[in-house]
Structure formats: structure tokens, C-alpha cells
Amino acid sequence: MNEPDRPEGGITAEPRISYAIARLHQLVFATISELAARHRLTALQFTTLSVLNRHGAPLSSSQLARRSLMTAQAMHEVIHRLEEDGLIERNPHPSHGRTLPASLTAKGRRVVVACEAAVADFEAAMLKGFTKAERATFLKMVKSAVHNLGGGFGETAPLPRRPGARLTRA
């Protein structure tokens, strides 16, 4: 028996929400990659600088990896390159000498501000026709969907298991 809103065979004229989000992700990632490249950055490097800029205080590699949705290994490479390019600096933590939290340099701050401005222009074009209230609602809905799937935005509490993910045993 067919669902009332689906034609015979289960095919609809409208894409599924997950497909629309995947397409949006492709477009957003490609554009942000292009905008970051104009400043000699990769999208992951821009994300890392943006996280540091928004946080305002030095962050450890593991904190940056979690907040940037990267593995520790990928973050190690990103940090190495950003430090080499003079965009971040790392100094020993005052009470945890082995920890080297990263912070933006003046050059890094200038680069991330320029990239953020370009991304803001892109987002304005993407959300053209949305009212301020609709933009706020859209962001709230997207963040809720991410949270529901066990993602997050820098929370320190353990994340719930994603639906459909396999459990592994140690």
C-alpha cells in the first residue's frame, strides 16, 4: 500500500531532505574551499582559524580537532601548516607544560577576518529572500538536526551514538 503523499512506486517530485542537505553541503564546501584558496588556505585551515577566532582564547590540538570536526592526525597537519605560515602560534600552557595551545597571530587574525567577510557575503547570497527571523529559524533547525545525529558545536560532553552506527567492542 502506497503512502498518500507518494505516487505509485514511491517516487516523489521533491527530493528527500537528506538529498537536499547533501547538495547544499557540496555547494557550501566547494564555495568555502574556493574562498579560502583566495587567501592561500584550505577549507580545513580556514575552519581552524575560524574556530580560534570565535573562541577568543588559545585551544589545544585536541580541542581544535573536536570543534573543527577533524581527526587528531588531520588537525596535527593543519596546525603545522598554519604555524609554518605564521597564522597561529603555540606556547606552553602555564600549568600543563606539555600542552601547546594555539592562538591566532596578528597575521592570522587579518586573514581569518578577510575570509569571514567573504563567507558572510556568500551566506547572504545563499539566504537571499530569507527574513532575519527565517535565517534564525533555519540555523536553529540545522543545529538541532546536527545535534539529533550526535554532532555538536564544541560541546565537551560525550556525544550520543549516531543512529545506524555500529557499536565496537574494545
VOGU-3710 file (C-alpha; in Angstrom, 3 decimals, decimal comma):
1> mnepdrpegg> 0,000/0,000/0,000  1,377/3,395/-1,005  1,695/6,338/1,333  -0,891/9,027/0,495  1,721/11,645/-0,476  3,747/9,339/-2,746  2,828/8,362/-6,270  2,903/4,724/-7,298  6,359/3,222/-6,880  7,305/5,538/-4,008
11> itaeprisya> 8,801/8,227/-6,259  8,105/11,876/-5,438  8,812/15,049/-7,381  10,524/16,617/-4,346  13,963/15,427/-3,197  14,328/13,930/0,239  15,568/16,319/2,915  18,821/14,365/3,248  19,470/14,728/-0,502  18,795/18,478/-0,422
21> iarlhqlvfa> 21,124/18,883/2,567  23,828/16,804/0,849  23,577/19,000/-2,248  23,717/22,137/-0,103  26,793/20,732/1,660  28,520/20,142/-1,688  27,828/23,705/-2,811  28,819/25,263/0,515  32,021/23,231/0,848  33,071/23,939/-2,753
31> tiselaarhr> 32,455/27,663/-2,340  34,188/27,922/1,035  37,127/25,960/-0,380  37,337/28,451/-3,259  37,044/31,476/-0,948  39,694/30,087/1,415  42,017/29,331/-1,509  41,990/33,036/-2,404  43,763/33,531/0,944  46,098/30,544/0,419
41> ltalqfttls> 44,121/28,368/2,826  42,297/25,067/2,595  38,751/24,818/3,915  40,087/22,890/6,948  42,679/25,562/7,666  40,015/28,265/7,404  37,752/26,275/9,747  40,564/26,016/12,295  41,326/29,739/12,142  37,601/30,499/12,410
51> vlnrhgapls> 37,246/28,296/15,500  40,207/30,045/17,140  38,795/33,445/16,223  35,330/32,661/17,621  36,695/31,077/20,804  38,988/34,014/21,538  41,377/32,049/23,750  44,109/29,527/22,927  42,915/25,979/22,264  44,788/22,685/22,385
61> ssqlarrslm> 45,108/20,482/19,310  42,503/18,071/20,654  40,058/20,903/21,407  40,570/22,285/17,899  40,107/18,842/16,340  36,782/18,312/18,145  35,483/21,794/17,360  36,609/21,614/13,730  35,221/18,091/13,209  38,625/16,635/12,304
71> taqamhevih> 40,711/13,740/13,454  43,708/14,456/15,682  46,022/13,417/12,830  44,394/15,821/10,356  44,497/18,622/12,925  48,193/17,987/13,540  48,876/18,610/9,832  46,646/21,711/9,754  48,302/23,205/12,853  51,768/22,505/11,493
81> rleedglier> 50,978/24,339/8,252  49,229/27,281/9,958  52,163/27,688/12,342  54,649/27,429/9,475  52,727/30,166/7,605  52,750/32,447/10,660  48,962/32,388/11,111  48,993/30,768/14,549  51,470/30,439/17,376  51,718/27,824/20,084
91> nphpshgrtl> 53,130/28,453/23,530  53,330/26,095/26,511  50,293/26,123/28,766  51,163/27,832/32,100  50,174/24,832/34,245  50,401/21,996/31,669  53,836/22,496/30,085  53,473/19,673/27,557  50,280/21,187/26,137  50,852/23,766/23,386
101> pasltakgrr> 47,582/25,643/22,858  47,273/27,513/19,573  46,279/31,135/19,218  45,967/33,472/16,261  48,799/35,774/15,316  48,059/39,287/14,047  48,544/37,949/10,502  46,193/35,032/11,215  43,561/37,415/12,578  43,754/39,568/9,410
111> vvvaceaava> 43,432/36,503/7,152  40,505/34,979/9,040  38,645/38,313/9,176  39,015/38,656/5,391  37,827/35,062/4,843  34,908/35,503/7,256  33,809/38,607/5,319  33,851/36,631/2,052  31,898/33,780/3,667  29,364/36,271/5,074
121> dfeaamlkgf> 28,807/37,622/1,540  28,369/34,062/0,256  25,878/33,249/3,022  23,933/36,426/2,239  23,640/35,269/-1,378  22,693/31,737/-0,287  19,979/33,017/2,045  18,675/35,728/-0,295  14,964/36,186/0,288  15,085/34,849/3,860
131> tkaeratflk> 13,919/37,269/6,524  16,063/37,754/9,623  13,609/35,564/11,564  13,720/32,854/8,865  17,533/32,872/8,964  17,473/32,420/12,737  14,905/29,615/12,437  16,887/27,922/9,664  20,079/27,991/11,748  18,228/26,677/14,798
141> mvksavhnlg> 16,713/23,826/12,768  20,024/22,839/11,174  21,799/22,899/14,550  19,017/20,776/16,054  19,314/18,221/13,248  23,099/18,048/13,746  22,620/17,640/17,498  19,995/14,902/16,966  22,555/12,904/14,983  25,202/13,192/17,686
151> ggfgetaplp> 27,124/16,039/16,119  27,703/19,191/18,006  29,299/22,556/18,127  32,141/22,255/20,608  30,323/20,563/23,471  32,631/18,789/25,864  30,145/16,122/26,966  30,310/12,747/25,201  28,181/12,639/22,095  25,389/10,074/21,701
161> rrpgarltra> 25,859/7,230/19,246  24,651/8,049/15,740  21,574/6,142/14,540  22,687/3,178/12,465  26,304/3,367/13,645  27,884/0,091/14,632  28,959/-0,467/18,191  32,568/-1,548/18,589  33,946/-3,519/21,465  37,360/-2,921/22,970
//
